[in-house]
Amino acid sequence: AAPGRRVGLITNDQSSGLADTRILEHAGFPVREITGGCFCCRFNSLMEAASHLTREAAPDVLLAEPVGSCTDLKATVSYPLRRLYGDDFTVAPFSVRVDATRAARVLGLETGRRFSPKVQYIYEKQLEEADFIVVNKVDAVEGTRVRELESFLEQRYPQARIFAVSARDGVGLRPWFSAVLESADHGRADLPIDYDMYADGEALLGWLNATIDIAGPAFDANEWLCDLVGDIQQRLRARSVEIAHLKMTLTSPDASDELAVVQTTRTDAPPQASYSFQESIASGELIVNLRAEGDPDLLSAVARAALTAQAEAAGVRATITHEEHFRPSRPVPTHRLVMS
């Protein structure tokens, strides 16, 4: 948006109540949310969202982020877009963004907590079909390790152009953005994929989305959110459950123009606050999005136990007004157009 382009965003998840949507709305961007399945299985909803944003916001660029556990998106989204709607949209090369530390562990460059083989199968398929692999959070990794990871990715995935960035600091973003805007997707959609393995891998992941009303005396919500994320991490770590991502947003009528956001992308990664309140608050609405390789009932029990403990510690009341926890169903794409 900095050079003056109008940007519209489309968020996507298996269920409703997305922290990402709340964050983007707070930042002032036009955004549409697609729930109930990935873009590949909700292709018509994707097009409806794009059409709505085009009518209402007239964006120069649409950014659409699919569910993080999905793959085969070149054949089920990018290529169908080009074939069916090529007169309406220019489809950019497909970017796959990875956490630098997670990637190093998945690819065997360093030790640490990892997902099971079927979940890692999905992760590696995502890299295999990428036009651009964007290594994020390089600010949290030594420079030599970043270069080692870049070199490994270049050798293992020669079809992809590699970018090293820090979304937090802005480092490296401009070359990636320029490459996205200056080129179009003309590449193949021929990913060899075992849909049974893919479905099994997704079924190992647990989903939890919850909305909670917080009320009580004034408290430091920024510190409280970090404590809550840390408590959930500790409880899952004790059960050997690996987090894919845990995001929380908190809004409050006491600070209507502010937002608190805390997130983490691994069970052993420290919570990161990207937005904070300036003052204490007395009430608010909390959104929790948790994705982890574990039983959904366990994720719900752990989140509830941590919420109860942290609410008692802060002397506030926490009332769950909405909760969904489940395993994703087998992906059934609307289209799957293969080209070589």
Summary of the structure (lengths in Angstrom):
residues: 340
radius of gyration: 19.9
end to end distance: 34.7
largest distance: 61.8
contacts: 1102
relative contact order: 0.16
helix: 38%
strand: 26%
